[in-house]
Each structure stands twice: as structure tokens, then as C-alpha cells.
């Protein structure tokens, strides 16, 4: 464990007002009541940054790229200021035996309290020989690290559901984290790659309440995966009006009509892409003119038919309310988060409190 989070924030010049706004917005994004904002601020301010061990397995590094080179450096900084990232092969300066020593030390010194983040699927074929680190299979490393973890966060569709490595014919015998670990709380954050703000929300919830957020039947945070892209999509009115693009360059496509007939999987895909978006809230695949591939759902690659319309009733579908409260505030979170670390670094006394963050 490291020092209180508020000490780190104060040293970086984060103001009291900005921190409270950030917590209030984040609480709304997590579908918590308005009063939870202040409670979250107090809890996070007093919390000691938990040790985090990040194990990248059978993956393409796209999830790490998304989370560490995200559209909002401030949001990315908040992720790593909230935690003590003690092991992550791609990011750490150490290599070889020094890296492995760091991993062993983190597991020993923080046994039972550290968070384990897993990125990538775990191959079981050939006794795990398809993917090894320091001469050990991903399977052995996962079991060892999971043994001392307080909770596990499976980042990306590969870790959550097996992803592309698991797709037929699955020569490596790839499986998800939850296929192996059965005795630890696990939260899945799928996506190829996942959205950075979802990671922030999960970490903030854990720091505040000491538990993972409410999950759906697939282990995903309901606040971000509780509704389909179709429910939140700005093209939804065109779907209801029966206006569909027939090709990617026809008049309907130029007018922003629904991409359902071009294979968009939005009606069966649960994620927050339509509201959080990417690249500083600039756009997302559907807004850029390409249908959703359903990458946050299990076995999305094997489902295929990326440019074939779903087999659904001909009449416009009514999947419920257009957007939940979490969607309505997602855009606000970006602007709030962009101010979290502004200003020059300031010195902070060891006994800093929330009220010490001056306006």
C-alpha cells in the first residue's frame, strides 16, 4: 500500500473544487445517487493507493495502448494516480530478473490486498507452452497471482471472454480468466479494445467502497454495459423511421442514416461507446460511418457476418429508454476529468485533508 490518494493529488495541484466535481460526475456515471459524490470524495481522499499487478498474457497490447495512451491524458493520469502500478511488463523500466523480482515482491508485500489486472486470454494447449513469461506458462502465473489477489479485473475481450485467440479453431486452447479462476471476485471490462473511462470507474468504486461495482450476468459493470449501443446511438431515430443506409457511400450514409442493414451489431451489443466515445469524445465507430462489430460480447469474432444485417423483425425495434443517466453524464465526465491535474505541482504536508485542497 502507498500513501493516501489525497497527498498525491495535492502534490499535483488538484483543487478541492475540481476533485469534488470529478467525484460527483464519476458517481453519476456509476449510476450512484447524487449524495454519493461527496462520500466518494471523502473515501477516495483518505484511501491508500492499492498495489496493482497487471499481467499481460495472450494479447496484442491493444488494451494497454487504449488505457495508457488514451484520448485524455488527464484521465489516464487519474487511473495511475489512484493506484500503485507495481508490475506491468509493457510499462515498467525493469526487465528480466529485475522485473520478476518486482512481481514477487509486490505479491509478497501486499498479499491478500492487491488488485490483479489481466490483459489477454490464457492458452491451455500444449500445457500452456503457447505463451510463457520467464519460462513459466500464463496459466501458472495467473493461478499464483490470483491466489493472493483481493479481486481481479479482466481487461479487454480476450481476458473477459477469450476474444480473438479463442475464435475457431482455437489452436492454442485459449480461455478467459473466469474459465480458470473460480474463487475470486472478477469484473470483466470487455472491448477490443476497452474504454479507458470504464477502468477509472471500476477503480474509483473499489477505492470508495472496497468492493467491485454491480455487475451484469457476464460480469460487466452495469453502469457501462447495462444498455445496448442501439439504445444510446444518435442514429436510433433513423432506425425508428425506417431510414437505412444501403451502402457505405450512398445518400443515406452521407445523411447519417442507420447502419443496421450494413451489419451494425448495435442492437445486441452492450457498451458505452455511443456516449463516452473515443479521442476526447470526438467520435466512435458508428459516428465515423462503420457499423458496430459487437466486440464487447462473447464470441463476437465467431459470430462474424460483420456486414450482414441481424436476423431481427422487420418493424423498428423498441429496446427501451434511449439512454440511462450514466450515458447522459458521460460526456460531462470528459470535460471535468480534463481539469483534474491542471496547474503546477505543489508541495503537500503529510497530514493533508480534503479541505486542504484550496479553491
Protein Blocks (a to p, Z undefined) as FASTA:
>chain_A
ZZdfklmmmmnopafklmmmmmmmmmmmnopafklmmmmmmmmmmpccdddddddfddeh
lmmmmmmmcfblklmmmmmmmpccfbdfklpmbgcjllmmmmmmmmmmmgokaccddedd
ddfehnhpmpcgehiafklmmmmmmmmpcbdcdedjklmnopmmlpcehlnopacfklmm
mcbccdddedjdddfklmmmmmmmmmmnopacdddfkopafklmmpcfklmpmklmmmmn
opacfbfkbmklmnopafklnopaklmcccfklmnogghhlacfklnopacehlmbghkl
mnmomlbccdddfbdcdebjfbdfklmmmmmmmmmmmmmmgcjdddddfkbcfklmcZZ
